[in-house]
Amino acid sequence: MNDKLLPKKTTQGVVLFELENTNKVTVKFSNSDFKDIGSKTYSVQ
């Protein structure tokens, strides 16, 4: 999932995790230089 994208374009991907509790999960997104470019927090039920 490290392909180059054109500005304002989107892509989809899937990453599977096995969670050990129902705490909120924050996923951080970074670019190819490992600089943070965004994050999203999910509630787990």
C-alpha positions, 0 to 999 in steps of 0.5 A: 500500500505504498503506491504513489497517488496523484493529488486529490485522488483516493485509494482503498486498502484493507489491514486486519487486526485482532483487538484485545479489548473495546478501547477506542483505536486510533489509526495514523496515516503516514507518507513514504517519508514516514511523516504523519499525514492524518489520523482517524479514531474508531470506536470498537464494540 
